[in-house]
Amino acid sequence: MIYNEFQGMNLSRLGFGCMRFKTDESGQIDQAKVNALLHRAIDAGINYFDTAYPYLEGKSELAVAEALKDVPRDSYYLADKFPGHSLPGPVDNIALFNLSLKKCATDYFDFYLLHNITEWSVKIYESEEYHIIPDILKMKEEGKIRHLGFSFHGGPDLLEEFLNRHEGVFEFVQIQCNYLDWTLQDAKRKYDIITGHGLGVWVMEPCRGGKLAVLSEENHSRLNALRPGSSDASFAFRFLHGLPGIKVILSGMNEMDQLEDNLRTFDHADPLTETERDTLFEIAEGLKRGVPCTGCRYCCAGCPMGLDIPYLLQCYNDFKYSMSFTSSMRLDGLDPDKRPEACIGCGQCAHACPQGIDVPAALAELDHLYKTGPTWADMAAGRKKSILKDLNMD
């Protein structure tokens, strides 16, 4: 097992993400299976386990606690997250934090994160009315949090601004990073920003929710020719092996064969060769379904509505690839007059675009996807009800 030093700790570079445990039709977790997976992980040297209050409708924390109940607490690191992005309104933040402690059957979290900061949710996290960051810092002062960070799904500009506003508060940042999002979501720039601030990089979605773990037959054959017998997922993980700023790579392993394959990949450091890396980037380009925006911003200078067109096109590309609610949240964070619906279709941007992108058409399609696709509001509704119930506020 590869280990990385972080503030005097040796963290297994492969962390166990606890968001994807298999459930039956009634939503119940197969606890025996979870126990077997986590115990095998511990035996193999994994010492980092990541859960969160909303995962699996609140059941993940309980399942992790049950699986680890007989494991010495000082032999592993437990990470949890504060669901500020799901709050129904200002609540007793400390009571909600302590509820997670209770569900996890622990007195402290080794790592604790503000969950899912985006252009929309940052307004809640920084709100004086919600008072989240001061309350969480109080928990850290009391020793209930050993190391504080945040998970991030926004754009690089927001990441830079947020870190500048809270310099010295956070120790690590968890981002979505893989060889597809290296360019699709500008993960490269986010990685550079985080390491530039001297913070540790934690990675979620290294296989893009499984999309990079099972490639098309054609792409699988290309990789197999380079390294026969290796899984598609192993290439995605080895891409990250070449980034020294990454301390923990989370994988949601819900089957024993997935765990065993990952253990082989993380047995020793084995970064990609130049040929392998080039091949992955070629595959990534073939997976993209959006527009080839390079972020040059020539389109912005003449826009009569003052739209941040590269930002909107990045949301468009992510919507086109995965129909993710993440892009919906990022658009929610914009004022209505800066969303795609504000485009008047004048065509100035298209004339200025070196890539020849029909920007008005892309923004019109983005507006349609935003208004008819998956929304954060729909997903959050159930979580908000759960929080109210848990805090006896319903």
N, C-alpha and C positions, 0 to 999 in steps of 0.2 A: 504494500500500500504506500502510495506517495503521501508524504506529509509536508505541510507548509508551516513555517514559523509565523506566528502573529502575536505580537505583544507577549512573548514568553510562552505561548502555547503552541503545541504541535497539533494542527488541525488536519484531519484526513482530507485530502484534496477532493475526494468523492464524498459528498454529503448526501444523506438520505432525505429526499423530499417527501413529505407525508400528506400530499394533497390528492394523490391518485389511488388510494387504496380501493380495491374492488368492493363493490356493494351489491347486495341482492336487489330484487325488484321492490322490496319494501324500504330500501335505503340503508339497511343494516350492514355494517362492516363485518367481514369474516375475520374475527379476532384471532382465531387459531393461525390463520395464514399470516396475519400481521406479525404475530409473535414469532413465527418461524423465520420470516424475512428479516426482522430486526435483530434477532439473535444470531442469525447467520452473518449479518452485516457486522455486528460487534465482534464475532469470532474472527472475521477476516480483517479487522482493523479499522472499520469505519467508526468514527467517534463523534460525528456531527449529525444531529437530527433536527429537521426544520418543520414546524407545524404553524398553524395560525388559527385564531378564533373562528373565522368563517369556514374553514376547510371542512368539506363534507357535512355541511349544515351543523357545524359545531361538534361533530363526532370525532374528528381527527385527534384533537387534544386528548380526549378520553382514551382512544385506542392506543396512542403512544404511551400514555401513562400506564396503562395496563400491561403493555408489552415490556416496559422497562422497569416495572415495579420491583423486581428482584435483582436489578443491576445496580452496583454501587454508583451513587449519584456523582461522585467525583471522577468517574471513569469515562464520562461522555459529556458532550456539550449540547445543550438544548436551546433551540431558537424558537421564538414565538413572535407574534405581530399584533400591533394595536389597530383595530379596524376603523380608523377615523373616516375613511372613505365610505363607510356603510352606516354611519350614525344617522338616526332619524332627526337629530337636533342635538343641542348641548345636553350631555349626560354627566353622571358622576364617573369621570374617567378613571379614577383610582379604584372605584368599586368594580369597574369593568376589567381593569388590569388584574385585580386580585381574584376575580372569577377565573381568569385564565390560569393563574397560579394554582388555584384550587383544583381545576379540572386536570391540570398536568401533575398534580400531587407533588409539588415542589415548593421550596421557599424562595427560589430565585431563578431567573433566566440568565444563562451565560451570554446569550445574544438576544437582543430585542430590537424590533424594527417598527417604524411607522410604515403602515402597509399601503402600498399602491399610491405613491405620490404622482400626480399628473397635473396638467394645467388647470383642471377642474378641482381636484381634491386638495391642492395646495392651499386654496383659499380657506378650507375648513381647518387644515392643520395649523395655519398661521393666524387663525381668527382669535382675537382676544376673548370673544364670547365663548368659544369652545374650550379655550385654555388647555389645549392638548399638550403642547411641547413643555410648558412649565410643569404640568402634572407628571409627565413621564420623566422629566429630569429629577423631580422630587423622588420618584421611585428609584432612580439610579443613585441618588445621594444616600438613600436608605439601604443600599446594597442589594435591592431586589432585582436590579439589572446590572450585569457586569460590563457589558459592552453594547453601545447604542448605535444603530444604523437605520437605514430606510430602504424599502424596495421602491423601484422607480420605473414608471412606464411612460414618462413624458419625453419631450424633445430635449436635445442637448443644451439649447439656450436656457431653458428653465433649470436644468441640472446645474449649470454654472452659476446662475443667479441664486438658486436656493443654497448652494454650498457657500457662496460668498456672504449671504445674509446670516448664515449660521456657522460661520467659521469656528472650529474648535469644539463644536457640539457633537458631531457624528464621527465615528471611527471607521465605518465601512458602508458601502452602497451595493445593493443587490440589483443587477440589471439583467434584462433579456439579452443574451449574447450567444451567437452561433454564426456559422459561416454564411448563412443567408441574411440574417439581420445585421451582419457586419456593415453592409451597405444599405439594406432595405430600411432599417430603423436607425441607421447611423450609429451602431453600437461602437464602432471604432472611435468616433469622436467622444462618446460617453466614457469609454475606457480611458482615453487620454485625459479627460477632464478629472476623473476620479483619481487616477494615479498622480496627476499633476498637483492635486491637493494633498498628496501623501496618504491617501486612504486605501484600504483594502477593497478589492473588487470581489464580490460574490456573484455567481452566475446562476440564473434560473433559465429554464427552457433551452438547455444546450442542444436538444434535438427538436426544438420547435413543436412541443406537444406531441412528439412521435412522428411528425412529418418527415424529419431527416433520418429517422431510424429505419424506415422502410421506404426506400426509393423505388422508382420505376425499374423494370427489368433492365432497360437500357443503361440507366445510370448505375445500377448495382453492378452490372457487368463491367463497366468502366473502372469502378473501384476494385472489383475482384481481380481484375487483370493487374492492378498495381500491387495488391497484397492479397493473394488468394486465401480464402477462408475467413477473412476478417468481416465483421458485421458492418453494415452501413453506419450504425450508431457509433462504432469505435472510431470511425473517421471524424465524426462530429466532435467527439470528446478530444481526440488527439489534436484537432485544430486549436482547441483551448489550451492544450499542454504547452503550446508555444508562446503563451502570454504570461510573463512572469508576475504581473501584478495581480493575477487571479489567485485567491487563497482557497476558495471553496467552490466546487461545481456541484450543484444540486441535481439529482436525478430522481424522478418519481418512479420507483421500481415496484411494480405490483405483481410481478411474477418471478419465480426463483431463477428461471433461465436468463431473464434480463439482469438480475443482480449478478449472477455468475459471469455473464459476458462483460459487465462493467468492471467487475473485480479483476478480470484478466487485463482489461485496458488500463486500469490504474495500478497494476502491479509494479510498474516502473515508468519513468518519464520516457515518452517516445513521440516527440514532436513530428509533425508532418515533414516529408521531404518537399523540396521546392516543386517537384512535379505533382505530388499529391495535393499540395495547397492550390496550385494553379487549376487542377482538375476540379476541386471543390468549388472554386469561384466560378468556373465555367458552368458547373451544374447549377449553382445558385442563380446565375443569370437566366438559365433556362426555366427556372421555377417561378421567376417573377412574372407577374401578369399586369403590371401597371405601365407607367410612362417613364422614359429615361431622363428624369430631371437630375441635373448635376448640382443644383443649388447655387448657380452663378448669380441669381437675383437680378438679371437684366430685366426681367418681366416686371419687377416691383416699381422701378423708377417712374414708369408712365401710367401705373394703374390709378384711375380716377377715384377708386374706392379705398385705396390704401391697403389692399389685401396683402397678407404674407403668403404669396402664392407658393413658394417652395415648401412651406410648412403644410399648406393645404394639399399639395401634391404628394407629400410624404404620407399624409393620412389616407389619401386616395389609394396609393400603392398598397398600404397595409390592408385596407378594406378589400381591395381586389384579390389579395393573396389569401386572406384568412377570414374575412368578415368578422373581425375581432371587435369586441365592445371597447377595447382599448382606444381605438381611433374615435369611437363615439364619445368617450370621456374627454379626449383631447379637444374635440370640437365643442363639447359642452363648456369647456373653459374659456372659449372665446366670446366676446360680445357679439350679439346677433348681427351687427353690421360688419363683422369681420369673418363671418362664416361663409361657406360657398354660395349660399342663397343670395348674398349681396352682390355677386358678380352680375354686371349689366350686359356682358357679352360684347363689349366694344371691339375686342380683338387686338388691342394694343399689345397685350402680353404675348400673343401668338406671333406677331410680327417681330418682337424682340427676342424670341426664344431661339438660341443657337441650335437646339435639338429638334426644332420644327414641331414642337408639341402643340396640339390643338387645345390650349389651356381652357378656353370657355367650355368646350365640350366635356373635358375632364371634370371641371368644377360642377357642371350641371349634373353629371352622373354621380359625383360625390354627394351632392345635395340630395339626390334620390336615395342613394345608399344609406346616408345618414338618417333620413327621415323614415325609411322603411326597413332598415336592417336591425340587428340586435342592438339594444340600448342598455346602457348602464342602469337606467332607472328601473327597467324591468327586472334585471338581475338583483339589484339592491333592495327591492321591495321586501322580499322574503327575509333578507338579512336584517333589515331594520326592524321588522316585526319580532325577529328572534332576539335582538338586543333589548327591545322594550320588555319582552317577556322575561328574559334572564335577569333584568334589573328591577323586575316587578313594577314596571311603568306602563304596562298595557291595560 
